[in-house]
Amino acid sequence: MPDLELDRTDHRILAELQRDGRLSNQELADRVALTPSPCLRRVRRLESLGVIRQYVALVDPEKVGMGLTAYIEVRLQKHTGSDHRPIEDFTRHVEQWPEIVACYATTGDMDYLLRVQVRDLAHFSRFAMDTLMHHPAVVDMRSSFVLKKIKETTAIVVA
């Protein structure tokens, strides 16, 4: 990826928008010591470069009855040569399963790390046993449950 030229003001804009994506352009401009027009031009540039991907509302899972977070490591059946169908099939299904809120291909013993958000242990058990382990490409899984959140952020600190 080419190095993007982001200056200190760009960094401040990103920090402020990560704290509150609903800031008006005037409020943002005031916080980063710019007038509104140059501030808006900078934000639009950051959006067009893909630095700012999207604006979202962060929902508290516990407040909507989805208070159990689990991490699942998944191993898929070994594929041979150019046969990537099990992987493609698995990743296609991952996109469709609402319990999975994040999925990463990883190094090590397992192939994928999933972050799963469910109502409770019974919901997790149904998902793990009836959905995930029933997928033909999945040969093994290990799960861990979040007991306490120590830190959770979506903010990326730009240095």
Secondary structure, 3 states (H helix, E strand, C coil): CCCCCCCHHHHHHHHHHHHCCCCCHHHHHHHCCCCHHHHHHHHHHHHHCCCCCCCCCCCCHHHHCCCEEEEEEEEECCCCCCCCHHHHHHHHHHHHCCCEEEEEECCCCCCEEEEEEECCHHHHHHHHHHHHCCCCCEEEEEEEECCCCCCCCCCCCCC
